[in-house]
């Protein structure tokens, strides 16, 4: 039985702890409940938004005038052998990403270990093609089971399950086809190779130590706000202004540009840019989406003026205008 709640405060479920109310809110724990929630929204002529762990969102202070569906569809992670040292691992989209990473390490499977410490769910990670330290979630992904629900289908009569290949998903840096369609990720299948559990564990411990410096326990933030810039996408005249050592894994960190325009440590009405990382915007207590947005926009503009580079948000903006 679905439990719909009225005027649900979204700041309760975002890691940033910012966001106004959703007109309606519901948690779903099975595919069938998800379908019922979507049909409810369609029947009520109400927009809907599906979220996972709330870790990559900036929700406006006005909230969302529709139904927010929180995906809590989990299940056992399963493994099957598909080659001499190759295994398929499948999991539901509401599974926390860390649970999957821990599972693969415990089973000696390599390919996802560098994603340790990234908050959120599998579905959210695939939606934004999450990654860290040169590894992305799409790197070893093979197939995705989706629920297709065209926006034009007001009654969701054509809700259908489909399986997409990795190629179908149009993965790019922090991007996927799911940002452009209304298809809903239900299950994700990876193909991973055998690795040494001790080496994998050590690698994750080293990465987690680095992440804990950037994201200490209790920090209220949505993760890095702006996308890094793919170096090959920059004109030569701009690249010449940038020291080669600033290019990491083929990308120019947005933090390096923001630091050059004085972003570190800047504050606005309860929002602060970290003194140790210029692409980390933190809610220090009772900050608002408006203050967060205005602070980010101010320094994105400064980067544009100084370097001619347009920074794009990595974080999903809900009921907020385009930043640039």
N, C-alpha and C positions, 0 to 999 in steps of 0.2 A: 504494500500500500504506500503510494507516494505521499509524502508530507510536504505540501507547499506552504511556504512562509511568506508573509507580506512585509514589504519595506525592510528587507534584510540588510543590515549594515555590512558592506563589502570590506570595510577595513578590518573585519574580524578574520578574514580568510586570505588576505594578501600579506606577503612577507614585508612589504613596505608599510603596512598598517595604515593605509590611506585609501579612501574611496567612499562615496556616498551610498545610499541604499539602492538595492535592486527592487523593482516593483514586485517581483515574485522570485522566489529562490527554492531550489529543491536539490537534494542529493540523490544520486542514482548509484546502485550497486550491481546492477545486471544490465545486459544489453536490452532486455525487454523493458526494464524501467526507463532506460534512455529513450527508447522509441516512444513509449507512452508520454514522456515529458515533452518530446519534440512535437508530437501530435497535439498535445494540450496547447502548446504555444501557437501552433498553426491554427487550431480551432478558434482560439481567442484573438486571432490576427495580431499576435504579439511577437516582436522580435525575440530571438533567444541567443544566448551566449554560453558556450561550453568552456569551462575552465578546469584546470587540474589542480596543481599545488598552490597556485596564486603567486608564484615566484618571479614571474616575468611580466608583471602588469602594472600599469599606472592608470588607475580608475579615477575619473573626474569626481569632484566634490559633489556633483549633482547625482552621481551614481549611474544606473542603467535602467532605462524605462522599458523593461521587458523581463523575460525570464532568464535568470542565471542558473545553469545546470552544472553542478559540481560533480565531476566524473570520479567516482570512487569504485570503479569496476576493476577489481583485482581478481586474482586466482593463482593457482600454483604455476610456477615457471616450469616449463617442460623442455626436455632435451632429447634429441634423437640423432643418431649417428648417420652421416650422409657420405662419409668418405673415410680413408685410412686414418687421417687425423683431423677431420672436419666434422663439425656438429651443428645442427640447427637448434636454436634456442628460441622459444616463442613465449610471449607474455602479453597480458591484457594492457590496454592503454592507460588504465588508472593506477597501475603498479608504480610505486615510487622508483625513480631512476636508480637511487642508491641501492634498493633491494636487488635490482637486476645486476648492477655492478658487483655487489657482494657475492651474489650467486655465481657469476662467471669466474670470479677469482677463486672461490672455494672449490669450483669444479675444474680449475686449471685451464680455463678458456681465455684466450687473448683477443683483444680488440676493443674492449670497452673500459679498460682499467683506468685510463687517463680522465675519464668522466667522473671519477669519484669526487664526492663533495658538492656536485651540482644539485641544487634542490629541484623539486618538481616531479612530475610524472613522466612516464614514457611517452604518452600522447603529446604532451606539451613539448618535450624535448625533440620529438620527430617533427612536429609542426614548425618549430623554429630552427631545425637542424643544429641543435646544440653541440658545442664542442669545447675543447680546451687542450692546450699544449700540443697542438698539431693533430689532434684526433677528433673526429666528428661521429655523431651517432649514426649517420648514414653510411659511414665507411664500410661497415660489415653488415648492413641491412640487406635483406634479400627480397622480402615481400611484406605487404601491409594489407590487412583485411579492413575494409572501410564500409561505412554505411552511407550510401549516396542518397542525398535528399536535395534535388534541385530547388533553388530559391523560388522559381516560378510555380512550383507544385504546392499550392496553398494548403492542400489537405494531406500532404505527404503520402499520397496514394501509391507513389512509385518508390517508396523506401526499399532499397535493395542492397544486399550484401555483395560486395565485389572484392576481388583480390587484385591488387596492383603490384607490379614489379618495381624494383628500385628505379628503373629507367622512367617509368610512368610518373614518378613523383617529382621530377624536375628539381632535384636538390642542387642548391648553390650555397654559397656562404651565408649562413643564418637565414636560409630561405627554402621554401618548398612550395609545391603546387597547392598545398592546403591553405596557404595564405590568400589564395585567389578563388578557391572553390568553397562550397559548403559541405564538402564531404567530411565525414566524421571518422576518425581513427578508432578502430575497435581492438585490433590485435596487431602485434609487430613480430616479425620473424627475422632472426639474425643468423648468419652463418659465420661461425667462429672457429679458429684453429687452436689446437692444443698448445699450451704454454707451461712454463714451470711455475707452479703455484707460489713458491718462495720468492721468485723474481717478481711476479705480478704483485704480490703482497707488499714487497719492498717499494716497488714503483708507486703504488697507491699511497703508501705511508708518506713517501717523500712529497707527492703532490698535495696530499691533504695538509701536510705541515705548511706548505706555501699558501694554500687556500685559507687556512685559519688565521694567517697574518692579515690577509686582505679582508676576510669575512669572519671576524671574531664572533663567538656565540652571542646571540641576542641582537645582532645588528639588524636594523630595520632598513632594508634596501631591496631593490628588485634585481640585483646583479649589475653588471656593467651596463650603463645606460645606452651608450652609442656603440654602433658596430665599428670594428676596426676596418681599415681600408685596404683592399687588395692592391698591392704595390704595382702590379702590371696594369692596373686601370688608370693610373695617374699619368698625366702628361710629363714628358721628360723635363720640362722647365720647372715643374713642381718637385719632381724627384731630386733634382739637383740641389734643392734647398734643404734636403733631409739627409742627415748623416746615415751612411749605410748600416751602422750598428743598430739603428732604430727599427730596421725591418726585421720582424720576427715571424718565422714560419710563413714567409712570403707576404706578410701583412704589416702595415703601418698602424701601430696602436693608436686609437683615438686619444688615449690618455696622454701620449707624447705631445700631441697637438694642443690639447686642452691645457697641459702644463705650461706650454710656451705662451699662452695668452692669459696666464695668471689664475687659472681656475682653482687650483689647490687651496683648500681652506676657506673658500668663499661661502657666505651664508645668506639666507633669505627666509625670514619668518619660520624658523624651525627646521629648515632644510639646509644641510651642510655638505659641501663637496669635501671628501676626505683629504686630510693633509698629506697622506701618503700615497694617494692614487687619484688622479684628476678625473677619472671616468666613473667614480663611485659616488653617487648622490644618496645621502643618508637622511632619513627622518629622525631627528634628534628628540622628538617627543610628540608634539602635536602639530606637525607640519601639514600643509594642505597640498592637494594636487596642483592648485593654482600656483603656489610658490615653487613647487618642484618644477613645473612646466616652464615658468618664467625664468628660473635660474638656468635651466638647461638651454632654453632658447637664447638667452643672453650670451652664453659662452660658445654656442654653436655659431652664432653670428660673428663673434670675434675670430673664430677659426676661419670662417669663410672670408672675412676681410683680410686676414693676415696671410693665409696660405692658398686661398681660392679653392678650398676643399669643402664640400657640403657633407656634414656629418648626418648619418641616418640613425634613428633610434633602433636599438636591438629589442628594447622593451615594447610590448604591445600597448598602444594608447587606446583606452576605452572611453568613448564619448568626449574625446578631445580633438582639436583640430590638428592638421598636419603641422609638424614642428617647424619645418623650413618651407 
